[in-house]
Each structure stands twice: as C-alpha cells, then as structure tokens.
Amino acid sequence: MTTPVNGLESLLTPEDSVLLLIDHQPFQFANLHSHEPSMVLNNVIALAKAAKVYGVPTILTTVLAARGGKLVPGLQAVYPDQAPIDRTTINSWEDPRLVEAVRATGRKKLVIAALWTEICLVLTVITALGEGWDVTFITDASGGVSREAHDMGVLRMIRAGGNPMTWMAVLGEWQRDWAREEFVAGQAGVLVEHGGATGVAFGWEMQLLQTPFKD
C-alpha cells in the first residue's frame, strides 16, 4: 500500500483518502497545552466538513467515552448519524473494529488527527505505517499535553515515514484543480466558516463574483 513520498502519486485525492479522527473528547481537550484548544477544535471540525464536501469516508472513534466524555458536539454534528467506535485500547489500530472499518472503505491513504499527538496519534500512525499503509497526520487538528510532547510526537512519526500536513493544506490537495467546480462552493463554505483570514478573503471574493462590475 505504500506510495512514493514524491511526485504526483504521493499527493492526496478525495478518491483514495479515508479520514480517521481519534479521541476529540472533553478529557483530552482539558489537558491540551500544545495549542489553543479552541483552534484545534475549529480545525478538526473544518477537516471533517471538508471530508464531507469531497466525499471522503470519515471514521470517528473515542476511548472510554463513559469516563472521558463523548465526542465533542461540534464534531459529532458533522456526522450526526454516525456512532463513534468506542475503544478500550489506547492505540486505536489495536481495535479490530476500527481497522476493519478502514479496510472496508477500500481506500489506501489514511489521513489522521487525534488527541493527544504523542500517544493516541503516534501509536496509531506508526502501527499503520508498519503494516504498509500510506499515512498523513494533521498537526493542527491534533495536539499534546505540552508543546514538547506534540513536537516529539511529530518527529517520531516523521522518522517512521508519516507525512505531516495542516488541515488547510489537505483541503487544497483534495481540490487540486479549480476546474473541479462541483467542489468549489463547498470548499469555500468550509473556509469562510473556519479559515480565519483565508475565509475572510474567500468571502470577499465570493461577494465580488455575485456583484456585477460597475464602471
């Protein structure tokens, strides 16, 4: 399943991606100190919405939800009818139900975000890499208990062969060509809602497109 690290074949497409979102729960957010928690929340919701726009299968999972809390409402609201796979394993890749759900999509490229980076994300990424999967992990939709913990987790995953990206970069890679007009409105909507200054710029551009030019 491993693909080249360079060249056109290394890039993500909606047709070969599957999104895995791990443990975005209240307990994990409560001890998130590598990033501003509201930023990570914004970014993971944006990533989930983008996956929906591009038809990318998304798998949700929690760990011991009865103790650590259910999936945060804003993220669950993107997929209201999907029950997260609730695990006991810290490494989500050791839960056969999750692995089977990923395999059932028929996709070959994993895109993963998780709390916390240094534990739940790292363990999943390096285990999947060891089985030959192509793995991209999203650094700004994940976070750790400290900046050092997050950074060391990122270094460990890169050393293992994982591909680091940010959520907006994934969005651009899925779009790839503005001629794919069927996705442009949905992409713009995600950016306007969650893209900060980029969203403001997109909103302005959309207004210009809807307003006839007057001499």
C-alpha positions as CSV (number, residue, x, y, z in Angstrom):
1,M,0.0,0.0,0.0
2,T,3.0,2.3,0.4
3,T,3.2,5.1,-2.2
4,P,6.1,7.3,-3.3
5,V,7.0,10.2,-1.0
6,N,7.5,12.5,-4.0
7,G,5.7,13.0,-7.3
8,L,2.1,13.1,-8.4
9,E,1.3,9.7,-6.9
10,S,2.3,11.0,-3.5
11,L,-0.5,13.6,-3.4
12,L,-3.8,13.0,-1.7
13,T,-7.0,12.8,-3.7
14,P,-10.6,12.5,-2.4
15,E,-10.9,9.2,-4.2
16,D,-8.1,7.5,-2.3
17,S,-8.3,9.1,1.1
18,V,-10.0,8.0,4.3
19,L,-10.2,10.3,7.3
20,L,-9.7,8.9,10.8
21,L,-10.5,11.2,13.8
22,I,-9.4,9.9,17.2
23,D,-10.4,10.9,20.7
24,H,-11.5,14.5,20.3
25,Q,-13.2,14.3,23.7
26,P,-13.6,16.7,26.7
27,F,-11.0,14.9,28.9
28,Q,-8.3,15.2,26.2
29,F,-9.1,18.8,25.4
30,A,-8.9,19.6,29.1
31,N,-5.2,18.8,29.2
32,L,-4.3,20.2,25.7
33,H,-1.5,22.7,26.1
34,S,0.5,22.5,22.8
35,H,-2.1,24.6,21.0
36,E,-5.0,26.8,21.9
37,P,-7.8,24.2,22.4
38,S,-10.4,26.3,20.5
39,M,-8.1,26.3,17.5
40,V,-7.7,22.5,17.4
41,L,-11.5,22.2,17.8
42,N,-12.1,24.6,14.9
43,N,-9.6,22.8,12.7
44,V,-10.8,19.3,13.3
45,I,-14.4,20.3,12.6
46,A,-13.2,22.0,9.4
47,L,-11.3,18.9,8.4
48,A,-14.5,16.8,9.0
49,K,-16.6,19.2,7.0
50,A,-14.1,19.2,4.2
51,A,-14.1,15.4,4.0
52,K,-17.9,15.5,3.7
53,V,-17.6,18.1,0.8
54,Y,-15.2,15.8,-1.1
55,G,-16.9,12.5,-0.3
56,V,-14.0,11.2,1.8
57,P,-15.2,8.4,4.2
58,T,-14.7,9.5,7.8
59,I,-14.3,7.2,10.8
60,L,-14.9,8.6,14.3
61,T,-13.5,6.9,17.4
62,T,-13.4,7.6,21.1
63,V,-11.7,5.9,24.1
64,L,-13.7,5.1,27.2
65,A,-16.3,7.6,26.4
66,A,-18.2,6.9,29.7
67,R,-15.2,8.4,31.5
68,G,-13.5,10.7,29.1
69,G,-16.7,12.1,27.6
70,K,-18.4,11.6,24.3
71,L,-17.1,13.1,21.1
72,V,-17.3,16.9,21.2
73,P,-20.7,18.1,20.0
74,G,-19.5,20.3,17.1
75,L,-17.6,17.4,15.6
76,Q,-20.4,14.9,16.1
77,A,-22.8,17.3,14.5
78,V,-20.9,17.0,11.2
79,Y,-21.8,13.2,11.2
80,P,-24.9,13.1,13.4
81,D,-25.9,9.6,12.5
82,Q,-22.5,8.0,12.9
83,A,-21.8,6.4,16.3
84,P,-18.1,6.6,17.1
85,I,-16.2,3.4,17.7
86,D,-15.6,3.4,21.4
87,R,-12.4,1.6,22.4
88,T,-10.6,0.4,25.4
89,T,-7.2,0.4,23.5
90,I,-5.1,3.5,23.7
91,N,-3.7,2.5,20.3
92,S,-6.8,2.7,18.1
93,W,-5.1,0.4,15.5
94,E,-5.3,-2.4,18.0
95,D,-9.1,-2.4,17.9
96,P,-10.1,-4.8,15.1
97,R,-13.4,-3.0,14.5
98,L,-11.6,0.2,13.6
99,V,-9.1,-1.5,11.3
100,E,-12.0,-3.3,9.6
101,A,-13.9,-0.1,9.1
102,V,-10.8,1.5,7.5
103,R,-10.3,-1.6,5.2
104,A,-14.0,-1.6,4.2
105,T,-13.6,1.8,2.6
106,G,-11.2,0.4,0.0
107,R,-9.1,3.5,0.3
108,K,-5.3,3.3,0.6
109,K,-4.3,6.6,2.1
110,L,-5.0,7.3,5.7
111,V,-5.5,10.9,6.9
112,I,-5.4,11.0,10.7
113,A,-5.9,13.6,13.5
114,A,-6.0,12.8,17.2
115,L,-5.7,13.8,20.8
116,W,-3.1,13.5,22.1
117,T,-0.4,13.7,19.5
118,E,2.3,11.9,21.5
119,I,0.2,9.0,22.4
120,C,-3.0,8.2,20.5
121,L,-1.9,9.7,17.3
122,V,1.7,8.4,17.4
123,L,0.7,4.8,18.3
124,T,-1.9,4.7,15.5
125,V,0.3,6.2,12.9
126,I,3.4,4.1,13.5
127,T,1.4,0.9,13.7
128,A,-0.4,1.6,10.5
129,L,2.9,2.6,8.8
130,G,4.3,-0.7,10.0
131,E,1.5,-2.6,8.1
132,G,2.3,-0.7,4.9
133,W,-0.4,2.0,4.9
134,D,0.3,5.4,3.4
135,V,-0.3,7.8,6.4
136,T,-0.7,11.6,6.6
137,F,-1.2,13.1,10.0
138,I,-2.7,16.5,10.6
139,T,-0.6,18.6,13.0
140,D,-3.0,21.5,13.7
141,A,-6.1,19.3,14.2
142,S,-4.2,17.3,16.8
143,G,-2.4,18.4,20.0
144,G,-0.5,17.2,23.0
145,V,-0.2,17.8,26.7
146,S,2.7,20.2,26.0
147,R,4.4,21.8,23.1
148,E,7.4,19.5,23.6
149,A,5.2,16.4,23.8
150,H,3.5,17.4,20.5
151,D,6.8,18.2,18.7
152,M,8.4,15.0,19.9
153,G,5.4,13.0,18.6
154,V,5.6,14.7,15.3
155,L,9.3,14.0,15.0
156,R,8.7,10.3,15.9
157,M,6.0,10.0,13.2
158,I,8.1,11.7,10.5
159,R,11.1,9.4,11.4
160,A,8.7,6.4,11.0
161,G,7.7,7.6,7.5
162,G,4.5,9.6,8.3
163,N,3.6,12.7,6.2
164,P,2.8,15.8,8.3
165,M,0.2,18.3,6.9
166,T,-2.2,21.0,8.2
167,W,-5.9,20.9,7.6
168,M,-6.0,23.7,5.0
169,A,-3.2,22.0,3.0
170,V,-5.3,18.9,2.9
171,L,-8.2,20.9,1.6
172,G,-6.1,22.4,-1.2
173,E,-4.7,19.0,-2.1
174,W,-8.1,17.4,-2.3
175,Q,-9.3,20.3,-4.6
176,R,-6.1,20.4,-6.7
177,D,-7.8,21.9,-9.7
178,W,-10.3,24.9,-9.7
179,A,-11.9,23.3,-12.8
180,R,-13.5,20.8,-10.4
181,E,-16.3,23.3,-9.9
182,E,-18.6,20.9,-8.2
183,F,-16.5,21.2,-5.0
184,V,-15.7,24.9,-5.0
185,A,-18.8,26.2,-3.2
186,G,-18.5,23.5,-0.5
187,Q,-14.8,24.2,-0.1
188,A,-15.4,28.0,0.1
189,G,-18.1,27.4,2.7
190,V,-15.7,25.5,5.0
191,L,-13.0,28.2,4.6
192,V,-15.4,31.0,5.3
193,E,-16.6,29.3,8.5
194,H,-13.2,28.0,9.7
195,G,-10.4,29.5,7.7
196,G,-9.7,32.7,9.6
197,A,-8.2,35.4,7.3
198,T,-8.3,33.0,4.4
199,G,-12.0,32.6,5.0
200,V,-12.5,36.4,5.0
201,A,-10.7,36.6,1.7
202,F,-12.8,33.9,0.2
203,G,-16.0,35.6,1.4
204,W,-14.9,38.8,-0.2
205,E,-14.1,37.1,-3.5
206,M,-17.5,35.3,-3.5
207,Q,-19.2,38.7,-2.9
208,L,-17.3,40.1,-5.9
209,L,-18.4,37.2,-8.1
210,Q,-22.0,37.8,-7.2
211,T,-21.9,41.6,-7.7
212,P,-21.8,42.9,-11.3
213,F,-18.9,45.3,-12.0
214,K,-19.9,48.9,-12.5
215,D,-17.8,51.4,-14.3
